């Protein structure tokens, strides 16, 4: 009875926002590191947002995120956690298949000293 007509379109910029917010929520992430834009990916339907690159293809969504880790964080575990939570967020929020999440840890933030 509830026949749906038309289509739903999700802009790549929405995906970068989902990835950015999801990454920043993680305990070991201090911030995102700006990365050089990937012109080839942008020309084929990708989107870049401060430290995040997302490309949508027929095979699914490819994500690249550049983070600054907090001092003392287990970097391997942080990378694996980011891959899992970003994949889950994109798949649950927009229903698109995630093919890969590449995590680049660009720096480690120094712990602030208590004086």
N, C-alpha and C positions, 0 to 999 in steps of 0.2 A: 504494500500500500504506500509506503514512504519511498517512492521512486526518486532517486537522486539523479539530477541532470547537471551537466557541466563538469568542471574539473577544479582541482585544488592545486595551486602553484605555490611553492615555497622558494623564496629568493635565497641565493647562496649566502647573502649577508645575514639572514636569520640563523643559518647554520653556524656561521662564525661567532655569533653572539652566544649561542648555546654552548659551543666549545669553550669560549673565553670564560663565561660564567662558571661552567663546570670545573675548569682547571683552577680557577682562582678560589674555589670553595675547598680545595684539598689542603690538608694540614701542612704538608711539606713545601707548598708553593708560596714563594714570597711575592712573585709578580710574573708578568710576561715580558719577554725580551723581543724588541722589534727585529724583524727579519726582512731581508731584501725581498721585494715582490717577485713573484715567479710569473714573468710576463707570458710565457707559453701557456701556463695554466689559466691565467686570467682571460686569455683570448678564447679559451675553450669552455667557459662557464664556471670558472673558479672565482673565489673571493678571498681578499686579504684583509685582516683586521689586526692591528698591533699584536704581533706574535702568533697569529693564527692564519693558516692557509687552508682553504677547503675547496676541493674540486669534486664536482658531481659528474659522473659518467653513466653510461648505460649499465655498467657492472656494479655501481654503487657509489658511495661517498668515500673519498680519500681525505684524510685530515693530517695536517702537520702543525704541531704546536711547539713553540719555543718558550721555555720557562726559565725562571731564576728560582733556584731551590733555596729553602731556608737552611741555615747552618745546622749541621747535625742530622739532617734528613738522610735516610738510607736512599741513595739515588736510584739504585736498581728497583727497589720496591716502589718508589715514587713513580718511576716511569711505567711500571706494570700497572699500578693503580690508576694512573691517568688513562692508559689505554682502555682499561675495563670501564671506568666511569664515563668516559667520553663516548665510547661505543654504546653503552646502555642509554645514555641521555639522548643521543641522536636517534637511535632506533625506537625508543619509547615515545619521544616527543613528536617526531615527524614520520615515523614508520618507514624510514629509508634504511636500506642495508649498508652497513659500514664495512668497507673492504680492508682498510688499513688505518691505523693511527700511529704516525711517526712522532715520537717525543724527542725533542732536542733540549738537553739541559745545557743552557748557554753559560750559566754562572751560578755561583753560590753566594747568597747574601751573608755578609759577616754579621755575627751576633753583636747586638748592642751591648756595650759594657755598662754595668751598674756602677755609678760613682758615689 
